[in-house]
Amino acid sequence: MKWKDIHKQYPNQFVLLGNIVEEKLSDLKSRIIEGSVFEVFDNGHDIRKAYKEYKKKGERVVYSLPTTSEEFIIEYVPFKGQQLK
């Protein structure tokens, strides 16, 4: 599903996305174009818990906040000492 459609369908909610299609903008930034809605929540605690569970299973997921704009930009922040590929 396209991100703009997800954004309209789930306003003011936390949305967990998988099967992400993204457009690379730079070495550290990408724009989410589309993805599959895995789960939808009304609070940050529940989305964070679900996110951690999917990550433990090796799933590549991201989540949006109620304030995430129609242009969903992800900025990757490397851990100290981590090399970018």
N, C-alpha and C positions, 0 to 999 in steps of 0.2 A: 504494500500500500504506500502511496506517495506520502511524504512527510506533511505536505500542506493539507492533505485530506485527514491525516491522523490529528493534526493540530486543530482542525475545525471540529472533528468528531468528539474529541476529548478536551474541551476547554477547561482550564483551571484544574487540571488533574496531573498526577505523576504517571508517566507512561514508560513501561519497560519495553524496549525494542530489541529484536534479534534479527538475523538474516539481513544485516544492514548493507545498504548500497550507499557509498559515499563518494564525493568528488574531492580529490586532494587539491587544496588551495596553496599549501606550502609544506615544508618539512614538518611543521608542527600543527598545522590547521587543516581540517576537513569539514566539508558541508554534508550533512546527512540528507540524502535524496529520498530514500525510501527504506522500509523495513517492515517486519512483521510485529504486530502488537502481541506481546507475550502476556502482560498483565497491566492492569490499570488500578491506581490507588488514589485515595483522597489525602494521604499524609506521607510525609517524608520518612518516617520510621519504617513503615511497611515496605516502601519501594526499596529502601536501602537493604533491608533484610532479604527481600526477593532477589535483588541484584547480587548479593553475596552468594546466595544459594546457586544461582545460575553460573556464576563465575567458578564456584567449586566444581561444578560439573564440566567445566571447560568450555562453556558457551561464551561466544563473543556477543556481549550485550552492552547497551547504553540506556540511560534513562533521561527523560526530559522532566523539567520542573514546570509547575504551572506558569512560571514567568518566561519559559523558553519561547523565543520569537518564532515567527513563521520561517525565518531563515535559521536553521539549526546548525550552528557552527560549534565544532569540537576542537579544543586546543589541547594537544598532548603535552604534558609536563613531565620531562624525564626525571627519574630519581637521581639523586646525587651519585655521580660516577657512572651512570648509564650512558652507553653510546647509542646515538641515533643511527638507524640504518638508511 
